[in-house]
């Protein structure tokens, strides 16, 4: 049986490997439109490859997918995080878990993962054809498919599409013509730009736990944030952008965020802490005795300047109005966001093939028998932390195994 896998990324390789494993007589070919393979694998995690996340309970694992949470519950019973760790371990690639749950190869080198996949493909005699774009798919009267490429026409008995997310709807036209419904693709996992704001002078400053709310929506998220030369980044921002992806697209990336630099601390508690500090230490300078050590000195000075308070004053000279202003900036610090920054190589979208059009038990199209999907081409996407790769391994395994039988 001839199986064509369209797309040479993580999901494509995993689907091809399992299609070839399912039946040793299968002739499996990966078609990649560019001259490069496993691009996201190589750049993910700063070149270390965030393979998956150390979340081993499927019910908890699925909560990290803003799109696809319910469908993935059954999918993860077929290939879970445990299976991912075991699969790489069996091939000599050990993974380690970092404090935030992200899992990387112990080598801290993404080439370890890429080489593992490439070696498996070579061992299974899977063909790889580069610089070949599939322009259209035709179904044949006697079964099977014709793939029209930029170079030639190819016959296939089964097809697995793993072309990833697309920046524009036009990128799905060749699949839309087969009758599939497409959920409009919009960016996910991006940073927030706050142009011409003095906060950017603190670039490089990070905060372990802060809460960010998008004022125009119901979305909020707590976690680490990073101040950059263009605005805000870090896990909390990226996760928030994922959950709010569609709302922020509708707002045209023009919105307001509120930051609580003290995460979940309550207003009354913060006000009482500051007033008690003032009463107990009247001769101490504000700058020398500020209780929130999780904030860097640079960030503290920025807050004092923002509220117009002279930080060299003694606490006795800090008025109740000054304390209220400090509470406001500590818990409800607002910024106008104008635009986003996405990193092209790690670009993630929400949207893609509607899950209503897919039999999730085998990742086969309900519209075209013998046509399967895996990876980000589906309307499935996770937050940052290895979840998108886990979805790629899982859907790739299911699509490849079922197509290959």
N, C-alpha and C positions, 0 to 999 in steps of 0.2 A: 504494500500500500504506500502510495506517495503522499507525504504530508508536508505541506508548505507552512512554515512559520514566518509571519510577516513582522519583522522588527527584531533587532539584535540587542535588546536590552535585557534587564534582569528577568522579566516575565517571559520574554521570548526564549532565552537560553534554558530556563527551567522547564518551560513547556516542551521544548525540543528534546531535552534530555529524557523527560518522562514519556514522551511519545515514542522515542526510540527504545526505551526500557520496556515499555508495555508489550512490544512485539519485536523481536530481534530482526524480523524480515522487513520491517518498515524502512522506507527510504525517506529520511527526514532532511529537509533543507531549510536553512534560515536565510531569509532575504532581508538585507539591510540597505536602506536607500542612501546612506552616507558611506564614507570610507572608514568609519570608526565603529567599534563594538563596545558595549557595556559602559557607555559614557558616564551615566549617572552613578554606576557602581564605583567608577574610578574617582569621581569628584566628591562623592557623598562623605559627610563627616570630616570635611577638611582634608580629604585624601586618605582617610582611615577606613571608610565604609561602615556606616551604622547599619549593620546587617539586620537586626531586629531589636525588639525590646523585651526586657526580662519580666514580662507579664504572662504568667503561665496558666491563668484561669481564663477560659474563653469568654465567660460572661463579662469579666472586667476588661479583657482585651478589646472587645467590640465597642466599648464606650469611647474609644479613642478615634473613632471614624465618624466625622460629621455627616458624610454620605456613605451609606453601606452598612450601618451598624447592624440592622436586623438580618439582612441576607448573609452577612459574614458569620453569624452564629452557627449555621449548619456547615458552612465552608470550613471553619476552623476545627470542626470535629474530624475532618478528613486530613487536614495538614495544619498543625498548630505550631506555636513557637517552640515547643519541645521537639517537634519533628525537624524544624529548621536547624536547631542546635545539633541534634543527632546526625542529620544529613551531612553537615559540614564536618563534624567530628569524625565520622566514619571515613572521611576523605583526608584526614590528617590536619584539618583546620580547626583549631580550638578557638572558642570565643570567650571573651571576658565581659563582665558586667561592671559598668561604672556607677557612681553613686546615684545618678539620676535615672538609672534603669536602662540606659542605652547599652547595646551590646556591639562590640567590635572584635575583629580578629586580634589575638594576643600580639601579633606582629605590629599592630597599629599601622598597617599598610593595606590600602584597598586592592593593590595588585595581588595580594594573597587570595582574595575572594575571586577576582577576575581570572586569575590563573587556574584556580580550582575548577571554575565553570568551563574555561577553555579546554582544560585537560580532559574533563568528562566528555565534552563534545567530540574531541579528537578520538578518545577511546571508543566511543559509540559510533564512530565514522559518520557523524552528522556533517552534511555539506554546509558551507557558508558562502553566500554570494553577496559581495559588496557592491555599492554604487548602483543598486537596482531598485528603482521605485515602482511599486505596484500602482498602476493608474486606474485599473478597474478589474472587477471580478465578474465572470460570466458563469452561470450554471449550465451544465451540459444536459441534453435531453436524456442521455443514458446514464446519468449520475456523474458526480465529480464536477470539476471546475476548470475553467481556463483563466489564467492570470495574465493580464496584459500589462507588460512592464515597459519601462523606457527603452529597453533593449530588444525584447523578444516576447514570445507568448509561451507560457508554461502550463503544463497539465498537472493537476493535483486531485487526489481522491478526497482529501480533507484539508481544511485550512484553519490555522490558529492565528488570529489577529492580535498582535501585541505591540501596536504602534505608539502607545503612550498617549499622554494628553496633548491636546492641540491648542494653540493660542487663539485660533479663530474657528468659527463654525465651518468655514470652507474646507478645513482640514479633514472633515468627516463626510464630505460630499460623496466620495466613492463608496462609503458604507450606507449612506442615506438612500442612494439609488437602489439598494437591495431591499428597501422597505423598512429600515430601522429608524426608530425615533431617537433623536439626539437631544440630550439635556445640554443647554447652552453652556459652552466652556467659559469659565472666568478664572482668573488667577487665585491661587490659594497659597498659603505660606509665603508671606511677603512682609517687609518692614515698613514702618510708618515714617513718612517724610514731614518734618516741621521746618520749612525753609525760613530763614531770617529770624530764627529764635536763638536767644543767647544760651539756651540749654545745651546747644551743640558744641559750645566751647568746653564742655565737660566730657568730650568724646573719650571713650575708653573706660569711663566709670561704669561699674556694674553694681547691681543691687540684688541680693539673693532672693528676697521675697517682697514683691509689691503687687498691688491689685490694680488692674487697668480696666476701666469701663468705657464703652463707646456710648456716648451720651444719647445719640439718635436711635439706639437700638437697645435690646435687652441683654446684649452680650457683655460678659466680663470674664476675666481670667486672672488667676494669681500665679506667680512664679518669678523666676529670675528675669530681669530686663537689663539691657545694655544701651548706654547712650552712645550714639555714633555721630560722625560729622554731618550726617544728613537728618538725624532724628532718633528714632527708637528701634531697637532690635532685641534679640534674645528670645529664649524659649517662650516666655509668656506672650510676647507680641506675636510671634509666629503662630502659636496655637490659637490666639484670639483671631488672627487674620483668617485662619482656616475655618473656624466655626462661623465667622461673620462674613465669609467670602461673598455670598450672593447679596447680602444687604449692603456691603461696602461697594460692590460693583454698581448697584442701583444709585448709591450716593455719589457715584463717580469719584470715589476716593477723596471726597471733601467732607470731613467730619471732625467732631471734637472728642477728645479723650479726657478722662479724669483719672489721675493717678493717686492712689493712696500709697505713699512711700513707706507706710508702716503696716501695709497689708490689711489685716482684719481688726486692727486696734480700733476701739470705739472712741467717738468724739469726747464723751464725758471723761473717760479714763485718761486720755491724752491731756485734756485741759487740767484735770486734777493733778496729774503728775507734774506739769509745768508750774502750776500755782504753788504746789507744795515745795518744789525745788526753789522757787523764788522766796518763799517764806523762810526756808531753812538755810539759805545761802545768800543773804542780801549783799555781801561784799565780794562775791565771786563774779568774774566776768562771764557773760553769756557764752562767749566762744569757748572758754575753758571748762565750762561745766554744762554740757548739753547731753541729755540722757540717751539719745538714740544713736548708739555707736555702730549700728549696722549701716548707717549713712556715712559716706566718706567725708573728710573735712572739707573737700572741695564742694561737695553737694550741700553740706550744711551752710557754708559761706554763701553759696548761690541762693539758698532759701532765705538767709538773713537779708541779703541784698534785695531779693524779690519783694520782701515784706517791708523794706525800707527801714529795718532795724539796725542800729549801730551795735554790732556784736561785741565791741569793746566796752559797752556799758556794763555796770554792775547789775545783778539781778534786781536789786532794790529799785533801780531806775527803769525797769521794764514794766510798762503799764499793762492793765488788763486788756486794753485794746490790742497791744502788741502780742500778748499771749493768744488772743483770738485770731489774729492774723497768722501767727505761726501754726495754729491748729488747722486753719484753712489751707495753707500751702502744704502741710504735712499729709493731710487726708483727702483734699479735694483739688489737687493741683491740675489745672486745665491747660490743654494745648490744642491748637488748631492744626489738624493734619491736612496737608495738601499733597496728595499723591502717595505713591508707593515705590518701593525698590524691590525688584525680583532679580534673582541671580540666574542668568540664562541656562547654565548647565544643570542647575538643580531645580529648574522651573517645575512647579506642580500646579495642576488645575483641578477644580471640581467641574463636573460635567462629563459628557461622553455618552457612550451607548446606554440607553435607558435600561435599567435592570428589569423592567417589565417585559423587555424583549429577549431575555436570556433565561434559559433553564439553569438555575444556579447549581443543581446537583452535578452537572457535567460541563457547565459554562458554554453550552451550545445555544446558538441562535434559535429563537422560536419561529423566525421568519424563513431561515434557510438551513435546511438539514445538512450537517457535515461542516458547518462553519462555527468555529468556537472563538471565544475571546478570553484574554487574560491581561491583568495589569491595569494600568491607568487609563487605557482606552475605554474602560468601563466607568460608569458614574459611581466610582468608589474612590475616596481619598481619605487619608489619615492625617493626624496632626504630626508635628515634628517629633523625632525620637526613634526612628526605625520602623514605624508602623506602615509606611507606604511600601517598604521592601517586604515586610511580612505579607502584605496583601498580594504583592507580586509573586512571592514564592507559593502562597496558598492557591491562588487562582491559576498560576502556571502549572502547578502540580495536577490540579483537577482537570484543566483543559487538556494538558498533554496526555495524562493517563487515559482519559475517556476517549479522546480522539484516536489514540494509538491502539486501542483494543480492537 
